[in-house]
């Protein structure tokens, strides 16, 4: 284990209680891999880096905004643990090419499909880029649920809090496919993304399942290859809800 990982683990464990479940699901073999988790705190990438990387035996590469790598302490830690910069305002296509290059080279990519930290602690509607990367590269996805890191290091707070507890739950790796229904229509990219996010939601406490909670609870059916996917939106009046979209006319 590298010095930065040892230091990071010691710092987190001295600050809060940490529970880790599912380390046996981390692939020990080489090859491309996508680690996908929920995102509620600045602590999330660090937790993946210091608690999952040792089990992998190789670095996890996170796409990070360029200015973050210039931070005096956190920036050095991120660089030491495989982070690479994406310029603020850069086209999504550029970030996608960088991510795909990592996977094409057989390395490990760390991603947060929501694209930004959740302001509520619950899952937000995810972007489709991670599902598209997995489909085009064939890389398996390792889902990770990070619980209560938003309470450990809340948004808007310069430093983390002492005390409390956080947990990491690691699911079984899986690959995604884009099937065809009986009518010959291809499954939507949104449907593939929904299934990915439901895997992450299943690893989280109920308060953090957000817009994917109703899908996991069976209140909204998982999308089928032959039908329109559920379009998940946050309701305007309070808790998140999921609604089924109509097919385009």
LOGUGU-849849 format. One record per residue (C-alpha): x, y, z; residue number from 1. Coordinates in Angstrom, 1 decimal, decimal comma, padded with zeros to 4 digits. Example, Ala and Ser with C-alpha at 12.3 -4.5 7.8 and 13.67 -1.06 7.14 Angstrom:
! LOGUGU-849849
    east   north      up    k
   012,3  -004,5   007,8    1
   013,7  -001,1   007,1    2
! end
This chain:
! LOGUGU-849849
    east   north      up    k
   000,0   000,0   000,0    1
   001,3   003,5  -000,9    2
   002,1   006,1   001,7    3
  -000,8   008,3   000,5    4
  -003,3   005,5   001,0    5
  -002,0   004,7   004,4    6
  -002,1   008,3   005,4    7
  -005,6   008,7   004,0    8
  -006,9   005,7   005,8    9
  -005,5   006,8   009,1   10
  -006,9   010,3   008,7   11
  -010,4   009,1   007,9   12
  -010,4   006,4   010,6   13
  -009,2   008,9   013,2   14
  -012,0   011,3   012,2   15
  -015,0   008,9   012,0   16
  -016,1   005,3   012,4   17
  -015,9   003,4   009,1   18
  -017,7   000,3   008,1   19
  -016,9  -001,5   004,8   20
  -018,9  -004,4   003,3   21
  -018,4  -006,4   000,2   22
  -014,6  -006,2  -000,3   23
  -014,8  -009,7  -001,5   24
  -016,6  -008,4  -004,6   25
  -013,7  -006,3  -005,7   26
  -012,1  -008,0  -008,8   27
  -008,4  -008,9  -008,1   28
  -007,7  -009,6  -011,8   29
  -006,5  -006,9  -014,2   30
  -008,4  -005,4  -017,1   31
  -010,7  -002,4  -017,5   32
  -013,1  -001,7  -014,7   33
  -015,5   001,1  -013,9   34
  -016,2   001,9  -010,2   35
  -019,5   003,8  -010,0   36
  -020,9   005,3  -006,8   37
  -023,2   007,9  -005,5   38
  -021,8   011,4  -004,8   39
  -022,7   013,5  -001,8   40
  -019,4   014,8  -000,4   41
  -015,8   015,7  -001,2   42
  -015,0   012,7   000,9   43
  -016,4   010,2  -001,6   44
  -013,4   010,0  -004,0   45
  -011,0   009,8  -001,1   46
  -012,9   007,0   000,5   47
  -012,9   004,9  -002,7   48
  -009,2   005,6  -003,1   49
  -008,1   004,6   000,4   50
  -010,4   001,8   001,1   51
  -011,1   000,1  -002,3   52
  -007,8   000,7  -004,1   53
  -005,7  -001,5  -001,7   54
  -008,1  -004,4  -002,5   55
  -007,7  -003,8  -006,2   56
  -003,9  -003,5  -006,1   57
  -003,9  -000,7  -008,7   58
  -004,9   002,9  -008,8   59
  -008,4   004,3  -009,5   60
  -008,4   007,2  -011,9   61
  -011,0   009,9  -011,2   62
  -011,8   012,7  -013,5   63
  -011,3   015,9  -011,5   64
  -011,9   019,5  -012,2   65
  -008,5   021,0  -013,1   66
  -008,5   023,7  -010,3   67
  -009,0   021,0  -007,6   68
  -005,6   019,5  -008,5   69
  -004,1   022,8  -007,5   70
  -005,4   022,7  -003,9   71
  -002,4   022,5  -001,5   72
  -003,2   019,3   000,3   73
  -006,2   017,6  -001,3   74
  -004,8   018,3  -004,8   75
  -001,5   016,5  -004,0   76
  -003,4   013,6  -002,6   77
  -005,6   013,3  -005,7   78
  -002,6   013,4  -008,0   79
  -000,8   010,8  -006,0   80
  -003,9   008,5  -006,3   81
  -004,4   008,7  -010,0   82
  -006,7   011,7  -010,6   83
  -006,6   013,5  -013,9   84
  -007,8   016,9  -014,8   85
  -010,8   017,9  -016,9   86
  -010,9   021,6  -017,7   87
  -014,0   023,4  -016,4   88
  -016,2   024,1  -019,3   89
  -014,6   021,5  -021,5   90
  -016,9   019,7  -023,8   91
  -018,4   016,4  -022,6   92
  -016,8   014,8  -025,6   93
  -013,4   015,6  -024,4   94
  -014,1   014,1  -020,9   95
  -015,6   011,0  -022,6   96
  -012,5   010,5  -024,7   97
  -010,2   010,7  -021,6   98
  -012,4   008,2  -019,8   99
  -012,5   005,8  -022,7  100
  -008,7   006,0  -023,1  101
  -008,3   004,9  -019,5  102
  -010,6   001,9  -020,0  103
  -009,1   001,0  -023,4  104
  -005,7   000,8  -021,7  105
  -007,1  -001,7  -019,2  106
  -007,1   000,6  -016,2  107
  -009,7   001,5  -013,5  108
  -012,0   004,5  -013,9  109
  -013,8   006,0  -010,9  110
  -017,0   007,8  -011,8  111
  -020,0   009,4  -010,2  112
  -022,9   009,0  -012,7  113
  -024,8   011,9  -011,2  114
  -022,1   014,2  -012,3  115
  -022,1   016,4  -009,2  116
  -022,7   016,2  -005,5  117
  -026,3   015,8  -004,4  118
  -027,5   018,7  -002,3  119
  -030,0   016,5  -000,4  120
  -027,9   013,4   000,2  121
  -030,3   011,3  -002,0  122
  -029,5   010,0  -005,5  123
  -030,2   012,5  -008,3  124
  -031,0   011,7  -011,9  125
  -027,9   010,3  -013,4  126
  -026,3   011,2  -016,7  127
  -026,0   008,5  -019,4  128
  -022,2   008,8  -020,0  129
  -021,2   006,0  -017,7  130
  -023,7   003,5  -019,2  131
  -022,4   004,6  -022,7  132
  -018,8   004,0  -021,7  133
  -019,7   000,6  -020,3  134
  -021,5  -000,4  -023,5  135
  -018,8   000,8  -025,8  136
  -015,9  -000,7  -023,9  137
  -017,4  -003,8  -022,4  138
  -015,9  -002,9  -019,0  139
  -017,6  -004,3  -016,0  140
  -019,1  -002,0  -013,4  141
  -018,4  -002,3  -009,7  142
  -021,3  -000,4  -007,8  143
  -020,5   001,3  -004,6  144
  -022,8   002,9  -002,1  145
  -021,3   005,6   000,1  146
  -023,6   006,2   003,2  147
  -023,5   009,3   005,4  148
  -020,4   010,9   003,9  149
  -022,6   013,9   003,5  150
  -022,9   014,1   007,2  151
  -019,2   013,6   007,7  152
  -018,2   016,3   005,2  153
  -021,3   018,4   004,2  154
  -021,5   020,6   001,2  155
  -020,3   024,1   001,8  156
  -018,1   023,1   004,8  157
  -014,4   023,7   004,4  158
  -013,3   020,8   006,6  159
  -015,0   017,5   007,6  160
  -016,6   016,9   011,0  161
  -015,2   014,7   013,7  162
  -017,3   011,8   015,0  163
  -020,3   010,0   013,5  164
  -019,9   007,1   011,1  165
  -019,8   006,4   007,4  166
  -020,1   003,1   005,4  167
  -019,0   001,8   002,1  168
  -021,0  -001,1   000,6  169
  -019,6  -002,7  -002,5  170
  -021,9  -004,7  -004,8  171
  -021,1  -007,5  -007,2  172
  -019,5  -006,4  -010,5  173
  -021,8  -006,6  -013,6  174
  -021,8  -005,8  -017,3  175
  -024,5  -004,0  -019,1  176
  -026,1  -004,8  -022,5  177
  -028,5  -002,9  -024,6  178
  -031,1  -005,5  -025,7  179
  -033,8  -005,6  -028,3  180
  -037,4  -006,0  -027,6  181
  -039,9  -008,3  -029,5  182
  -040,7  -005,3  -031,7  183
  -037,1  -004,9  -032,6  184
  -036,6  -001,6  -030,8  185
  -033,3  -001,0  -029,0  186
  -033,4  -000,4  -025,3  187
  -032,9   003,2  -024,5  188
  -029,6   004,4  -022,9  189
  -031,8   005,9  -020,2  190
  -033,1   002,5  -019,3  191
  -029,6   001,1  -019,0  192
  -028,6   004,0  -016,8  193
  -031,7   003,4  -014,6  194
  -030,7  -000,2  -014,0  195
  -027,2   000,9  -013,1  196
  -028,5   003,4  -010,6  197
  -030,9   000,9  -009,0  198
  -027,8  -001,3  -008,3  199
  -026,3   001,6  -006,4  200
  -029,5   002,5  -004,7  201
  -029,8  -001,0  -003,3  202
  -026,5  -000,4  -001,5  203
  -027,7   002,7   000,2  204
  -029,9   003,5   003,2  205
  -033,5   004,5   002,3  206
  -032,8   008,2   002,9  207
  -030,2   008,2   000,2  208
  -032,0   006,3  -002,5  209
  -033,5   009,5  -003,8  210
  -035,2   009,4  -007,2  211
  -034,4   005,8  -007,7  212
  -036,0   004,7  -004,5  213
  -039,4   004,1  -006,1  214
  -037,9   001,9  -008,8  215
  -036,1  -000,2  -006,2  216
  -039,2  -000,5  -004,1  217
  -041,2  -001,7  -007,1  218
  -043,5   001,3  -007,3  219
  -042,1   002,0  -010,7  220
  -041,2  -001,0  -012,9  221
  -037,6  -001,5  -014,2  222
  -037,6  -000,6  -017,9  223
  -037,9  -003,4  -020,4  224
  -036,1  -003,6  -023,7  225
  -039,4  -003,6  -025,5  226
  -041,0  -000,7  -023,8  227
  -040,4   002,9  -022,8  228
  -038,2   003,4  -019,8  229
  -039,4   005,2  -016,7  230
  -038,3   008,8  -016,8  231
  -037,1   009,7  -013,3  232
  -037,6   013,3  -012,2  233
  -037,5   015,2  -008,9  234
  -040,9   016,5  -008,0  235
  -041,2   020,3  -007,6  236
  -042,9   020,1  -004,2  237
  -040,6   018,1  -002,0  238
  -039,3   014,5  -002,1  239
  -038,2   013,0  -005,3  240
  -040,6   010,9  -007,3  241
  -040,4   008,8  -010,4  242
  -042,8   009,0  -013,4  243
  -043,1   006,9  -016,5  244
  -042,6   008,7  -019,7  245
  -044,7   008,3  -022,8  246
  -043,2   007,0  -026,0  247
  -042,3   009,7  -028,5  248
  -045,0   010,1  -031,2  249
! end
